[in-house]
Amino acid sequence: MKKIMLIKRLSIFAFIALALSCTKEKVVSQSTAAETNAVLLAGAKGSSKSWKLTGITLKENSNAVQSASASDLPSCEADNVLTFSNNATQTYTQIENTLCTSTDPTTVEKGSWAFTDDGKTLLIDAFVYPTSTQFSDTNEPFLIFFILAQGVPLTVTSITDSTFTIAYTVTDSSNNNYYITVTFTKA
């Protein structure tokens, strides 16, 4: 009799254990750093956010750091707007609102973007339509570095809903290294 009771109890226990093991568990998904930064940069899926330059620093080799704010740049460059779209192709454009010359393109850069999985690096793959002042004004060394699609990874030094700062290095054909930091605020 004791043996039958023990078998019944073990059978009930096994049935409960089996039933509990078949229960679906809720999966809580966590955003990756890349997804979180994508929302900060471009808004929720299907949205876009626009940004304006607020500051830039440039250091050539071991020379002193040069700094500029948007007000230090020609107005036709300082009012450029970068728009990042959080869509299937993650499009990116830089638009020149005020043309520097009548022959300047309205679209300065156009392409796509992505973050590395850790969210620390922004990659931009874009075609560049440079403005006349970006290459001709030798008094404005910052202008050429305002183009983000230079084929180099952009290190995200900070990003919030209203500002983001990137840093990157470019080496020219004479092996001069340029260390650039660019800060943007939400337009």
C-alpha positions as a printed Julia matrix, in Angstrom:
187×3 Matrix{Float64}:
  0.0    0.0     0.0
  2.82   2.35    0.87
  4.43   1.51   -2.43
  1.26   2.43   -4.36
  0.97   5.78   -2.51
  4.6    6.53   -3.24
  4.1    5.72   -6.93
  0.98   7.95   -7.06
  2.84  10.84   -5.39
  5.81  10.46   -7.72
  3.47  10.33  -10.73
  1.67  13.52   -9.64
  5.01  15.22   -8.98
  6.32  14.16  -12.41
  3.13  15.39  -14.1
  3.37  18.82  -12.39
  7.07  19.11  -13.23
  6.35  18.23  -16.87
  3.48  20.74  -17.06
  5.62  23.51  -15.59
  8.5   22.79  -17.96
  6.2   23.3   -20.96
  5.05  26.76  -19.85
  6.21  29.49  -22.2
  8.58  31.91  -20.6
  8.3   35.61  -21.37
 11.34  36.8   -23.21
 12.38  40.28  -22.22
 14.37  41.83  -25.01
 17.0   44.36  -24.18
 18.15  46.98  -26.64
 21.71  46.79  -27.76
 23.93  49.85  -27.42
 23.7   50.27  -31.2
 19.87  50.28  -31.1
 19.82  52.72  -28.19
 22.22  55.1   -29.94
 20.28  54.77  -33.2
 17.15  56.04  -31.45
 19.11  58.91  -29.87
 20.64  59.83  -33.24
 17.67  59.32  -35.58
 14.57  58.78  -33.45
 12.36  55.71  -33.23
 12.06  53.31  -36.18
 10.54  55.17  -39.11
 11.58  58.59  -37.75
 14.29  61.12  -38.55
 16.22  63.67  -36.53
 18.13  66.68  -37.76
 21.31  68.13  -36.28
 23.36  71.33  -36.61
 27.05  71.87  -36.0
 27.83  73.69  -32.75
 31.55  73.16  -32.38
 34.62  71.64  -33.96
 38.22  71.17  -32.88
 41.16  70.35  -35.09
 44.66  69.28  -34.07
 47.32  68.71  -36.7
 50.1   66.35  -35.6
 51.59  67.84  -32.42
 50.41  71.41  -33.11
 48.05  73.24  -30.77
 44.35  72.47  -30.89
 42.28  74.9   -32.95
 38.65  75.37  -32.01
 35.69  76.93  -33.76
 32.01  77.28  -33.08
 29.34  77.5   -35.74
 29.52  81.3   -35.54
 33.22  81.15  -36.57
 32.38  79.4   -39.85
 30.94  81.04  -42.97
 27.18  81.31  -42.5
 26.58  79.26  -45.64
 28.39  76.32  -43.99
 27.33  76.88  -40.38
 23.63  76.47  -41.21
 24.04  73.02  -42.77
 21.65  70.41  -41.4
 22.47  66.72  -41.04
 19.49  64.4   -41.03
 19.68  60.78  -39.88
 16.69  58.56  -40.67
 16.0   55.39  -38.7
 14.5   53.49  -41.62
 15.33  50.25  -43.38
 18.32  51.78  -45.16
 19.24  54.23  -42.38
 19.65  57.17  -44.74
 21.82  60.19  -44.06
 21.93  63.61  -45.73
 23.71  66.89  -45.11
 21.85  69.82  -46.63
 23.28  73.3   -47.17
 20.47  75.73  -46.34
 22.25  78.84  -47.55
 24.34  78.28  -50.67
 27.84  79.75  -50.57
 27.8   80.21  -54.33
 25.08  79.73  -56.9
 26.9   76.65  -58.22
 27.07  74.89  -54.85
 24.97  71.77  -54.43
 22.12  71.78  -51.94
 22.92  68.25  -50.83
 26.48  68.05  -49.45
 26.46  64.37  -48.45
 23.99  61.55  -48.98
 24.22  57.89  -48.02
 23.62  55.5   -45.15
 24.83  55.05  -41.58
 25.13  52.39  -38.89
 26.56  51.94  -35.41
 28.89  49.12  -34.47
 27.24  46.62  -32.11
 28.75  48.28  -29.05
 27.33  51.67  -30.15
 30.71  53.36  -29.8
 31.46  53.88  -33.49
 29.32  55.54  -36.16
 29.96  54.44  -39.73
 28.81  56.63  -42.61
 28.89  55.45  -46.19
 27.95  58.43  -48.33
 28.62  60.21  -51.56
 30.03  63.71  -51.04
 29.08  66.76  -53.1
 31.52  69.3   -51.61
 30.76  73.0   -51.61
 33.13  75.5   -53.16
 34.15  76.93  -49.78
 35.01  73.56  -48.29
 37.98  73.19  -50.6
 38.91  76.74  -51.58
 38.92  78.76  -48.36
 42.36  78.23  -46.85
 41.43  80.41  -43.87
 38.83  77.87  -42.83
 40.7   74.6   -42.2
 37.64  73.24  -40.41
 35.41  73.16  -43.45
 36.92  70.11  -45.12
 36.53  68.21  -41.85
 32.86  69.09  -41.59
 32.33  66.35  -44.2
 31.65  63.22  -42.16
 31.76  60.66  -44.96
 35.52  60.48  -45.23
 35.62  56.71  -44.97
 36.91  56.69  -41.4
 35.08  55.34  -38.35
 33.62  58.11  -36.2
 34.1   57.5   -32.48
 31.02  58.51  -30.51
 32.37  60.36  -27.49
 28.9   61.34  -26.22
 25.3   61.09  -27.39
 22.04  62.23  -25.84
 18.62  63.07  -27.23
 19.76  66.67  -27.87
 23.54  66.58  -28.53
 26.16  64.26  -29.92
 29.92  64.48  -30.27
 32.12  62.42  -32.54
 35.9   62.21  -32.93
 37.99  60.86  -35.76
 41.44  61.0   -37.32
 42.32  61.68  -40.93
 45.8   61.27  -42.44
 46.61  63.25  -45.57
 48.93  62.3   -48.42
 51.89  63.95  -46.61
 51.27  61.71  -43.55
 49.96  64.59  -41.45
 47.45  63.39  -38.88
 44.4   65.52  -38.18
 42.49  64.81  -34.98
 38.97  66.18  -35.27
 36.12  66.46  -32.78
 32.7   67.66  -33.97
 29.72  68.49  -31.75
 26.13  68.76  -32.95
 22.87  69.84  -31.32
 19.37  68.86  -32.32
 18.06  71.24  -34.99
